[in-house]
Amino acid sequence: MAISVEVLNTTYRQLKGPLIDTFLRRTPLLDTLMKASRVRKNMDGGTYIERALMTGSPATGRGIFNGTELLSLTRTKRTEQLQVEPHRLAAAIAIPNRELAQNNGPLAVMRLIEKYPESFMKSTDLCLESFFLAGAAPVGNHAFNTAGLSGFLSLNGLFTGGVLTGTTNGLLGFATPAAQAGTAVQTLAKSEAQFYYNQYEAMSAWNADGPRKLGKLTRRCGSYSIEGKPSLGFMDPDSMSNLEESKRGHVRVQLVETAQEKGDLHTIEHNGVTYHESLDLDRTLAGFSGTALADGGGYILNPDYFEFSVVQEAELSDFEDRIASQDVVVSKFQFHANLICTHLAAQGCFSGTAL
């Protein structure tokens, strides 16, 4: 007996909740933002996600000594407005009618849901994480390609192919603050005078100045962090190996190894920052050839200044038998959101750590 669309949807409706609840929680960046309550759901409608960039205090105070002092209503610095246009994703998740006809029973239904909708949701998570970190879709057969994701804001300052308002250039430039000046990010040109730039350190070689400059960069990001602290980091695999080797060479070898064994084998904590190894930043990828990331690198982030604003939460429709060009039943996936950063000077990136 074949699996009917009604039987398939009965089980699917029970599993939609868990599938959507785990969406955005499978990868380090989005999971960190979720845990820090930086994913804002059910955002009111609008063409853009707009947030104020406070380049200074909006008011000037005075000390009161005799009670006759006049208060100043002049703002000494401007309050700029950041704009990022939300990006919408949609997909048709199709199960061939042939597979419904050849299977039967509750376990077969579960297998089909794991094979198609669940695999698609997992792949979408990987695509989002890869684009945010590298400005490109992951290598392989995945849910979305780079062109389909190019409406999102990428952290990678080497990326210049964003198609929606505020996403043209990647957020974190692999250059000094002076060299970043004039590059438009989130519709606002970077400027040292306005403190709208990210921190950056270039290492000549890991053993020469890697740990020292990495610590310097972390402290500088922390100095600009009025809220929270830099706590999330990403590195390419070769840089992660260098960091691991340095940690194991520490005087307290046993303590370092024990802490790592209890944690995730793909993460290392250093100077208060939890670094994640990311294959999306692998320096051998063709997209990094001839760039700063060809020598290895990554990011140091303060999640308190990021926001993932959701216009429409992820949705999965019931399967319907839609006769078009294929003999399939189809469930529609849709999602509408984007990333925005309100304090760029508290974020940093680095290069040369794999040498």
Backbone torsions as a table, in degrees:
resi	resn	phi	psi	omega
1	MET	NA	132.3	-176.8
2	ALA	-77.4	162.3	175.0
3	ILE	-84.9	122.0	178.9
4	SER	-82.7	161.4	177.9
5	VAL	-62.7	-35.2	179.7
6	GLU	-64.8	-44.0	178.6
7	VAL	-65.8	-41.4	178.1
8	LEU	-60.2	-44.7	-177.4
9	ASN	-71.3	-29.5	178.0
10	THR	-60.1	-46.6	177.5
11	THR	-72.8	-38.0	-178.3
12	TYR	-60.9	-40.7	179.9
13	ARG	-62.5	-33.8	178.8
14	GLN	-71.8	-26.1	-176.1
15	LEU	-99.8	-10.9	179.8
16	LYS	-59.1	-44.1	-179.5
17	GLY	-55.7	-55.4	177.2
18	PRO	-59.8	-37.2	179.5
19	LEU	-63.5	-42.2	-179.0
20	ILE	-75.9	-36.1	-180.0
21	ASP	-63.7	-34.6	-179.8
22	THR	-86.2	-10.5	176.2
23	PHE	-63.7	137.0	-176.9
24	LEU	76.2	3.3	-178.9
25	ARG	-113.0	3.0	-175.6
26	ARG	-92.3	-10.7	-176.0
27	THR	-124.2	150.3	-170.3
28	PRO	-58.9	-45.1	-175.1
29	LEU	-63.9	-54.6	-176.3
30	LEU	-69.9	-34.4	177.6
31	ASP	-64.7	-40.2	177.4
32	THR	-62.7	-42.6	178.5
33	LEU	-65.3	-36.4	177.2
34	MET	-64.5	-46.3	-178.2
35	LYS	-66.9	-29.6	179.9
36	ALA	-89.1	9.9	-179.3
37	SER	57.8	36.2	178.5
38	ARG	-102.0	8.1	171.9
39	VAL	-100.7	111.1	-175.8
40	ARG	-98.5	107.2	-177.8
41	LYS	-92.5	165.3	178.1
42	ASN	53.6	41.8	178.0
43	MET	-66.5	141.0	177.5
44	ASP	-61.2	154.8	-177.4
45	GLY	-65.1	168.9	-178.7
46	GLY	154.1	158.1	-178.6
47	THR	-73.4	-35.0	-175.8
48	TYR	-129.0	155.6	165.6
49	ILE	-88.3	115.9	-176.8
50	GLU	-117.8	131.1	177.8
51	ARG	-137.4	146.7	179.6
52	ALA	-80.2	135.7	172.0
53	LEU	-100.7	111.5	-178.6
54	MET	-86.6	101.5	179.3
55	THR	-85.6	-0.8	178.2
56	GLY	179.5	178.1	178.5
57	SER	-68.4	137.3	179.2
58	PRO	-76.0	-6.0	179.5
59	ALA	-141.4	154.4	178.7
60	THR	-113.0	122.0	-178.4
61	GLY	-94.5	170.4	177.9
62	ARG	-137.8	151.2	172.2
63	GLY	-78.9	139.0	-178.6
64	ILE	-103.2	115.3	-176.8
65	PHE	-111.9	-35.9	179.7
66	ASN	-130.1	1.5	175.9
67	GLY	87.7	-3.3	-178.7
68	THR	-106.1	1.2	-178.3
69	GLU	-65.4	144.4	177.9
70	LEU	-91.9	136.3	178.3
71	LEU	-83.6	139.3	-179.7
72	SER	-86.4	131.9	176.2
73	LEU	-102.1	11.4	-178.6
74	THR	-92.5	128.3	174.8
75	ARG	-85.1	129.3	-175.9
76	THR	-79.8	-22.1	179.5
77	LYS	-136.3	156.6	-177.0
78	ARG	-82.7	152.5	172.1
79	THR	-102.5	111.1	-177.8
80	GLU	-87.4	160.6	-179.5
81	GLN	-116.0	126.0	177.0
82	LEU	-93.6	142.4	179.3
83	GLN	-133.9	131.3	172.9
84	VAL	-137.4	130.2	-179.6
85	GLU	-84.2	130.6	178.9
86	PRO	-63.4	147.3	-179.5
87	HIS	-112.1	138.2	-176.7
88	ARG	-108.5	135.8	175.1
89	LEU	-117.1	143.8	175.8
90	ALA	-149.1	150.3	179.8
91	ALA	-157.4	150.9	174.5
92	ALA	-104.0	112.5	179.4
93	ILE	-91.2	111.1	-172.0
94	ALA	-109.0	134.7	171.9
95	ILE	-113.8	123.8	180.0
96	PRO	-61.4	137.1	176.2
97	ASN	-60.4	-25.1	178.0
98	ARG	-60.6	-39.7	-180.0
99	GLU	-71.1	-34.4	176.1
100	LEU	-65.1	-37.7	-178.4
101	ALA	-70.6	-29.0	-175.1
102	GLN	-95.1	0.9	-179.2
103	ASN	-123.8	161.5	-178.6
104	ASN	-157.8	147.4	174.2
105	GLY	96.5	161.5	-177.7
106	PRO	-59.8	-39.2	-179.3
107	LEU	-66.4	-35.8	178.2
108	ALA	-66.2	-39.0	177.2
109	VAL	-62.1	-44.4	178.9
110	MET	-60.1	-42.4	-179.8
111	ARG	-62.7	-41.0	179.5
112	LEU	-65.9	-39.0	178.7
113	ILE	-67.7	-38.6	176.3
114	GLU	-66.6	-38.7	-175.0
115	LYS	-71.8	-33.4	-174.3
116	TYR	-110.1	-75.5	-176.4
117	PRO	-62.3	-44.1	-177.5
118	GLU	-65.8	-43.0	178.5
119	SER	-62.7	-38.1	178.5
120	PHE	-63.9	-44.4	-178.7
121	MET	-64.3	-40.2	177.6
122	LYS	-63.9	-42.0	179.4
123	SER	-65.5	-37.6	178.7
124	THR	-63.4	-41.4	176.0
125	ASP	-57.6	-45.5	180.0
126	LEU	-64.4	-38.0	179.5
127	CYS	-64.3	-44.2	179.9
128	LEU	-62.6	-47.1	-179.2
129	GLU	-61.8	-43.1	-179.4
130	SER	-63.4	-42.6	-179.2
131	PHE	-68.5	-41.8	179.3
132	PHE	-60.4	-39.0	-176.5
133	LEU	-84.0	-38.7	-170.0
134	ALA	-118.1	-13.2	-176.3
135	GLY	75.6	23.4	-179.4
136	ALA	-153.3	153.8	175.1
137	ALA	-72.4	154.7	179.2
138	PRO	-66.5	155.7	179.1
139	VAL	-69.7	137.1	178.0
140	GLY	118.1	-174.3	-177.5
141	ASN	-88.9	94.8	-175.7
142	HIS	-120.2	174.8	-172.5
143	ALA	-63.2	-37.7	-176.8
144	PHE	-132.6	148.0	174.4
145	ASN	-97.5	176.8	-176.7
146	THR	-60.3	-41.2	180.0
147	ALA	-61.2	-39.3	-179.3
148	GLY	-70.0	-21.2	-178.6
149	LEU	-99.6	-3.8	-168.9
150	SER	-71.1	3.1	172.6
151	GLY	-89.6	-7.9	177.6
152	PHE	-85.7	157.6	175.9
153	LEU	-84.7	124.1	179.1
154	SER	-97.3	148.1	174.5
155	LEU	-73.3	-26.8	-173.2
156	ASN	-71.7	109.0	-179.8
157	GLY	-67.6	-11.1	175.9
158	LEU	-77.6	-15.4	-178.7
159	PHE	-82.0	130.6	-178.6
160	THR	-133.6	22.9	-174.2
161	GLY	-112.0	20.8	178.0
162	GLY	-66.3	143.0	-172.8
163	VAL	-109.1	-13.9	-179.4
164	LEU	-103.9	164.6	-178.9
165	THR	-56.5	127.7	177.1
166	GLY	85.8	-2.5	-176.1
167	THR	-114.7	2.3	-174.1
168	THR	-55.5	-48.0	-179.1
169	ASN	-110.0	145.2	175.8
170	GLY	-63.8	157.7	-168.7
171	LEU	-72.6	-47.2	-170.2
172	LEU	-106.5	112.3	-177.4
173	GLY	-83.4	136.6	176.5
174	PHE	-87.6	65.5	-178.2
175	ALA	-160.1	163.9	178.2
176	THR	-65.2	158.4	178.0
177	PRO	-53.8	-39.1	179.6
178	ALA	-64.3	-39.1	-179.6
179	ALA	-73.9	-22.7	178.5
180	GLN	-75.8	-22.1	-172.6
181	ALA	-53.4	133.5	177.1
182	GLY	96.2	-18.5	178.8
183	THR	-74.1	124.1	-177.8
184	ALA	-81.3	122.7	177.0
185	VAL	-131.2	127.0	-177.3
186	GLN	57.9	37.3	179.2
187	THR	70.8	5.2	-179.7
188	LEU	-120.2	131.2	-179.5
189	ALA	-70.5	135.1	177.4
190	LYS	-64.5	144.5	-175.5
191	SER	-155.6	131.1	175.0
192	GLU	-67.8	-37.1	-177.9
193	ALA	-63.5	-33.4	-179.5
194	GLN	-94.2	4.4	-177.6
195	PHE	56.4	34.4	178.4
196	TYR	-109.9	80.7	178.5
197	TYR	-161.6	161.4	177.2
198	ASN	-102.1	160.1	177.3
199	GLN	-78.6	151.7	-178.9
200	TYR	-152.6	140.2	173.5
201	GLU	-135.6	133.6	175.8
202	ALA	-110.2	122.7	179.3
203	MET	-94.4	139.8	176.4
204	SER	-75.1	-38.0	176.2
205	ALA	-166.6	149.7	-176.0
206	TRP	-60.0	-47.8	-176.9
207	ASN	-70.1	-20.2	-179.9
208	ALA	-80.8	-53.9	-176.2
209	ASP	-146.7	12.6	-176.6
210	GLY	-57.9	-61.2	-178.0
211	PRO	-60.5	-38.0	-178.4
212	ARG	-65.6	-46.8	-178.6
213	LYS	-71.7	-31.9	177.5
214	LEU	-65.8	-41.7	176.3
215	GLY	-65.3	-39.4	178.5
216	LYS	-62.1	-42.5	179.9
217	LEU	-65.6	-41.5	179.1
218	THR	-61.2	-45.5	-179.8
219	ARG	-65.4	-37.2	179.8
220	ARG	-66.9	-40.8	176.0
221	CYS	-62.2	-39.8	178.6
222	GLY	-65.8	-34.0	-179.9
223	SER	-64.4	-30.2	179.8
224	TYR	-92.1	0.1	-176.8
225	SER	-93.3	96.0	176.1
226	ILE	-69.6	-38.3	175.8
227	GLU	-106.9	137.3	175.2
228	GLY	61.3	-154.8	-179.6
229	LYS	-157.0	161.4	174.8
230	PRO	-65.5	121.8	-174.3
231	SER	-135.4	-7.8	-175.7
232	LEU	-123.9	129.5	-179.8
233	GLY	-136.2	156.0	177.1
234	PHE	-135.0	141.8	179.8
235	MET	-140.5	155.4	170.6
236	ASP	-73.7	161.8	-176.0
237	PRO	-58.2	-40.2	-178.9
238	ASP	-67.5	-39.8	177.1
239	SER	-65.4	-38.0	178.9
240	MET	-64.1	-37.3	177.6
241	SER	-64.5	-40.2	177.2
242	ASN	-64.3	-42.0	178.6
243	LEU	-64.9	-41.2	179.0
244	GLU	-63.4	-41.0	179.3
245	GLU	-63.4	-39.7	178.2
246	SER	-65.8	-39.9	179.8
247	LYS	-66.3	-38.3	-179.4
248	ARG	-73.0	-20.8	176.9
249	GLY	-84.9	1.5	179.5
250	HIS	-67.5	156.0	-179.4
251	VAL	-58.2	-41.2	-178.4
252	ARG	-88.5	65.4	-174.2
253	VAL	-58.2	-47.1	-175.4
254	GLN	-62.9	-41.6	-179.3
255	LEU	-65.7	-41.4	180.0
256	VAL	-64.7	-45.6	-178.8
257	GLU	-65.9	-39.7	180.0
258	THR	-63.1	-44.4	179.8
259	ALA	-62.2	-38.5	-179.0
260	GLN	-71.9	-36.3	179.9
261	GLU	-64.7	-31.6	-179.7
262	LYS	-78.6	-18.3	-177.4
263	GLY	-101.7	-164.5	178.6
264	ASP	-76.2	132.3	-179.2
265	LEU	-67.0	-14.1	-179.6
266	HIS	-98.5	8.5	179.7
267	THR	-128.9	150.5	174.7
268	ILE	-139.1	132.5	176.9
269	GLU	-94.9	130.2	-177.9
270	HIS	-146.1	122.8	-179.5
271	ASN	54.6	37.8	177.9
272	GLY	82.3	-1.4	-179.8
273	VAL	-107.4	129.9	176.1
274	THR	-91.5	110.1	-178.5
275	TYR	-90.6	134.7	177.2
276	HIS	-109.6	134.0	174.0
277	GLU	-74.8	129.0	-177.6
278	SER	-124.7	119.3	175.1
279	LEU	-69.0	-20.0	177.6
280	ASP	-67.6	-19.6	179.0
281	LEU	-102.4	11.1	179.9
282	ASP	-52.8	122.8	-172.9
283	ARG	-69.6	-12.0	178.8
284	THR	-85.2	-5.9	178.7
285	LEU	-63.9	143.2	-174.9
286	ALA	-59.8	-33.5	-177.4
287	GLY	-66.4	-18.7	-178.5
288	PHE	-98.2	-1.9	-178.3
289	SER	-60.7	128.6	178.7
290	GLY	78.8	8.0	179.4
291	THR	-112.8	177.1	179.1
292	ALA	-61.1	-33.0	-178.0
293	LEU	-76.0	-6.2	174.7
294	ALA	-66.9	-20.7	177.2
295	ASP	-100.5	14.2	-178.6
296	GLY	87.2	155.2	179.3
297	GLY	168.4	-169.0	-179.1
298	GLY	172.8	-157.3	-172.8
299	TYR	-133.2	152.3	167.3
300	ILE	-123.5	120.9	-170.7
301	LEU	-124.3	145.8	169.2
302	ASN	-106.2	103.5	-174.2
303	PRO	-62.1	-20.8	-176.7
304	ASP	-64.9	-17.2	-179.3
305	TYR	-105.9	9.0	174.4
306	PHE	-105.3	153.0	175.1
307	GLU	-144.6	130.5	174.1
308	PHE	-105.9	98.8	-173.4
309	SER	-89.6	125.4	-175.0
310	VAL	-107.4	115.6	176.2
311	VAL	-79.0	-45.2	176.7
312	GLN	-134.8	122.7	180.0
313	GLU	-66.6	160.6	179.8
314	ALA	-59.3	134.3	179.6
315	GLU	-132.3	146.0	174.4
316	LEU	-127.7	120.3	179.1
317	SER	-81.7	165.9	172.9
318	ASP	-64.4	158.7	175.2
319	PHE	-73.7	136.8	176.8
320	GLU	-129.7	146.5	178.5
321	ASP	-85.6	95.6	-177.0
322	ARG	-106.7	111.1	-178.5
323	ILE	-83.3	109.2	177.5
324	ALA	-131.9	-116.7	180.0
325	SER	-90.0	-8.6	-178.8
326	GLN	-134.6	154.4	177.8
327	ASP	-89.9	83.2	-172.8
328	VAL	-141.9	164.2	164.6
329	VAL	-107.3	143.7	-168.2
330	VAL	-127.7	136.0	169.4
331	SER	-116.0	131.8	-178.1
332	LYS	-92.8	130.4	172.9
333	PHE	-104.1	138.6	175.4
334	GLN	-147.4	147.1	-176.2
335	PHE	-159.5	141.4	-173.9
336	HIS	-143.6	112.5	-175.2
337	ALA	-167.6	177.8	170.1
338	ASN	-166.6	167.7	-177.8
339	LEU	-102.0	144.4	175.9
340	ILE	-144.7	147.1	179.8
341	CYS	-123.6	126.3	-174.6
342	THR	-96.8	-10.5	-179.7
343	HIS	-142.2	93.6	-172.8
344	LEU	-73.0	-33.0	-175.4
345	ALA	-67.8	-14.3	177.8
346	ALA	-90.7	4.3	179.8
347	GLN	-113.5	151.7	-178.5
348	GLY	-144.5	160.7	173.5
349	CYS	-141.2	163.2	-175.8
350	PHE	-148.3	160.5	179.0
351	SER	-145.1	164.7	177.9
352	GLY	86.5	7.1	-174.8
353	THR	-80.4	-8.5	179.9
354	ALA	-93.1	-7.3	-175.3
355	LEU	-82.1	NA	NA
